[in-house]
Amino acid sequence: MKKRYQGDGFDVTEENGIYRMSWEQGPFGVIKEYEISKENFEKAMKSSEDAYEVAIFAVTGSWPSSEEEKLEEARNLIRKLPKLLFKNPDNQKLFSPEELEELLKKAGRP
């Protein structure tokens, strides 16, 4: 017997212990369906944010980055390209005063 669960912008069907999450995608609203685990089904039903994370995982096979991971990715990019500190001065807030001073020197500030 097929069971259907509705979430915020997505559906999950369960049949014979197999869970499939589906939602509209793209400019034409094509319904796409992805197999998910029971654990991910339970996570998706907790909140819209959890459902979003499960959907990202279903599509990509990777969990979305946490806020701290996103900040660290930004820091690493700026460490490689320190001139970004001049293009967006808000980036300077991502670093300690000591590291910022070193990066500014690398970027060409005396």
C-alpha angles and dihedrals in degrees: 000000000000117000124198127205125188124213134174101300097342142071131214123202123195122198125165091347094307116121123204124187119203138179140156116277138184132014093303097049096243111181111238123191129204131185113239135180124256088249091055090047089055091047092049092054093055100072144336090258092053090047090052091052092049090049091052090049092048092053101038107022089234132093117241116261118264119238091258091050090051090051091049090049089052091048091050092050091050091048087058094041106029093170085079085077088071096042092054112020090190086074088071089072090067093072140063114251091254096051092042091056091052092048092048089053090051090049091058105267111132 
